[in-house]
Each structure stands twice: as C-alpha cells, then as structure tokens.
Amino acid sequence: MLLQPNMKWAANQGIVLPAVLADVEKSAEYFTVHFTVEEPSDCFRAEVMEDNGHSWEDSCVEVFLENPSNPQEYFNFETTSRGYLLAAHGYSRNDRELLSPTDIAKVIRMKQLASVAGNLVCWGMTVKIPASVFGLKSFEGVPLRGNLYKCADKAKAPHYLSAFEVVTEKPDFHRPEFFREFI
C-alpha cells in the first residue's frame, strides 16, 4: 500500500513529499510491515540515538495497532531510519505507557541502510511485531486494525503521510477512530 499525505494539512503543502510503500504480512507469530522510503533530503533527519527517544522528530515509519486483547487500547511502534524504536500503549494520545526494554527487544527491526541518489535519500525498514507483546500466543484468526504512518517533525521539511486517511484539521496520528482492518 502507498502512504498518502493529507493535502489539507499545511505542513504537507508547498514541499516535495516522500514516496512510501508499505507491504503488510501477518503470520501466527508476527505482524510484519516492510517499508520502502524515498524522500527528498529536506525531509530526511536522523538524530535520535536511543530506543524510546523522540522518534517522530526524525525520519520515521510508524505502526499503530489496536490491541486485539483490549480494543479500547492501542499500541504505537515508531521506528527511525536508524532502527531506534519508540513503543507505547494506552487509551489516548496523553495516556501512553512506554514498553519495557524487554518488550522492545522482542520487536524485530531490520533496516536497509540509507543511500543517496541525487536529492533523494532512500531507506527501508522492516518491523516485526510479535503476538506476545499483546499478551497473545498467536495472531491466527485475530483481526488486526490500525494505521501506518511516515513523518519527520523536525526535518527541514516536516511532513505527514498515512496508509488510511486521517480526517483532522492538523496532523494527528493518535486517532484510532481512523484505524482500519489490515487484510
């Protein structure tokens, strides 16, 4: 699936936006998303150097998932181009609890090193989220709802893209009412 910008958001206007492709797979053990990113150098930023840092400030790709064990709660997994992960869960934007280092270590991140082609920075990230993070033994027969995002809040050219449309006045990814089922 191709991530798209909401062109009503001022931040996405007047700039050349990244191209982001995401392939989703679900097995019994993992929910996997393969991201491929091509972004103008003004959109690229890579300064976060730790897990549970401010990943959204850098070039990052994000997987937001409704908790299949408790649909009122959702998880966010935000991975920088360097592979640093912010992972949290809760009921709203302001009610987030960071995942422990032990749970973060269970999330497999495989990065494709960034390369430069003209004015484009090309990189990729695969994120494999285990069922055990949600307290499940398996994803088998379990529908998964969520959304995928790309952003870089502190890049020279901040931008915001999503797999499923988010209808808000300004960028806001913490909106589970816009989640859809991944098929």
PyMOL commands that set and color helices and strands:
alter all, ss='L'
color gray80, all
select helices_A, chain A and resi 10-12+41-43+55-57+101-106+131-134+176-178
alter helices_A, ss='H'
color red, helices_A
select strands_A, chain A and resi 4-5+19-26+30-40+60-66+74-80+85-92+95-98+108-117+120-130+145-151+160-162+180-181
alter strands_A, ss='S'
color yellow, strands_A
deselect
rebuild
show_as cartoon
